[in-house]
Amino acid sequence: MNDNQLTGPVPAAPNSLLTNDSQLCPNYLTPSVSNDWDVATGETPWHANCTAAPPGLGSIAAVPTLGEWALALLAMTAAALGVSTLRRNKL
């Protein structure tokens, strides 16, 4: 997961990580205490090699989640069906 310009809080470490075989940095993750990530990365603290996010990076829009995409698709489908119904009723 290293060097992907990830931002925000670090997620919980998956159980499948190998000891001393994972890398989170460089990324712009929020430093926090995580013994699991310390073990997985072999560094204490795990964020020792992370860097602060450059100015303005926090203003970049987040990538929508799958659930947000599903809601947007549902809303567009409902709108299209509504327009279709209105057109049929005018005829």
C-alpha positions, 0 to 999 in steps of 0.5 A: 500500500506504499507510495499511493498518495493515500490520505486520512486515518490508517485502516485496521491492519488485516489479519493476513499481513505478514510480520515485517513484510508490509509498507504503508509509507510513503503516504499521507496517512494520519499518524496514530498508535497501532501496534498491529501496523508496527508489527506488520511494517517492522517499524515503531511507530509504523508512520516513521517514514510517512510525510505530511500531506502537501498543502491543498491535498485535503481539498481534493474530492474523495473518491466515491464509495461503491455505495455512493455510486449505487445511490447516484445510479439509483437516483439517475434511473429514478429520474429517467423513469420519471421523465419517461412517465411525464412524456407518456402522460403528455401524449 
